[in-house]
Amino acid sequence: MGLLDLLVREHVAPVMRGAGFKRSGRTFRLIADSGDQAVLGFARQYVDPGAAVFEVGYRIVPAPYWEWINRQHWSSGQVGSPSAFALAAVAGDVVPPPRAAHLPAGEGRLRARWAVREDNRQVCGEALADALHTK
C-alpha cells in the first residue's frame, strides 16, 4: 500500500467516518435525504519522486444544481455522482500547513499540494486529520 493510501486509511478515514461520510477508495461522500452531497477526495500529482504529492478537494453539490447541470444527460443514464473535483455550488481545497506542504512558499494552486514521505507521514497525517476535523 502506498504512502497516500496509508495516510487516508490511518488519518482521514476515521475522521470522515465519524462525520457520517462513506468511503470509496480515496473519495468520501455524505448524501443528505434531499440528495444534496458533500464530497471530499484526493488527487495524486506525480511531480516529486521523493514524495506522494496530492491535493485534497471538497465539493458541496445540492441535488437541484447537479440535476440542472446534467439535464441533457439524464435520459441516457450517463450521469454519475459528483466528484471531489467537479463543478459544484461550493468548491475548495484543504490547504496544508507549511510542515505538510509540497511547496510551502508556493503560490496559487501549487500552495494547495500536500506531500507525504516516510519521514513525515505521522506529522502530515495529523495535520490533515486536524484540518478535516476542525474545518
Secondary structure, 3 states (H helix, E strand, C coil): CCHHHHHHHHHHHHHHHHCCCEEECCEEEEECCCCCEEEEEEEEECCCCCCEEEEEEEEEECHHHHHHHCCCCHHHCCCCCCCCCCCCCEEEECCCCHHHECCCCCCHHHHHEEEECHHHHHHHHHHHHHHHHHC
